[in-house]
């Protein structure tokens, strides 16, 4: 199983994190620890953190905060008693002055005493609910990550953070598109209901076959593309704001928490 955790590890988030920490898994976390919340990650210096926090508060659809560390503390005990944000993500991105300079599997050597880690809700939570309801997801069937697109929908600016919304796309039959809206509406803390259905050019997507991030997913003639606000939006804002250093997850390589999806839906 080249890009997945062994089945004996996948059901338990603590075992999944241990496998990641030990370097036994560096692939995506789709369908890992099903039923548990996964999160997007953004790490910034403390003197940028207040503006980023405000950006998240003003843009809760793409940036729903589920965890926030103290400055310099790599642990988020509310998300997992043993969680170490420096080692427990399969793949990190390192940005300097807004430019992506490297992808690494451990950021211990980069950690600073002024870093603040933000964990933001992830669509993997509502994807589990869709699968449980029998709504198929083509990118999961193919073992891919979801395609993501930069739109022309502006986010609300906060200080140096601004820019356009990033969305993820999943194709559905019209009947399943309706079901997807109903199901994901119950998860406002992990992006909630879609922001757009069909006609991608209306939100600035000129070529559905060329995502901004992730692999393309086929949209068949009898299907509608359905778009959700995406937790990669902060990465677009970071590229624009150009902090001296920022660290994020590599899309699809998420923070695995001990929170239950059902608990997030109830909040």
RALIN-V621579 format. One record per run of one state. SS is the DSSP state (h for helix, s for strand, l for the rest). FROM is the first residue (numbers start at 1). TO is the last residue. Records with the same first field share a line. If there is no record, write none. Layout:
# RALIN-V621579
SS->FROM-TO  FROM-TO
This chain:
# RALIN-V621579
l->1-6  11-12  22-35  59-64  69-74  76-83  85-91  97-98  105-107  111-114  122-123  133-137  142-146  155-157  159-160  162-163  185-187  191-195  198-199  204-212  214-222  230-232  242-245  250-254  267-267
h->7-10  13-21  46-58  108-110  124-132  138-141  174-184  188-190  200-203  233-241  261-266
s->36-45  65-68  75-75  84-84  92-96  99-104  115-121  147-154  158-158  161-161  164-173  196-197  213-213  223-229  246-249  255-260
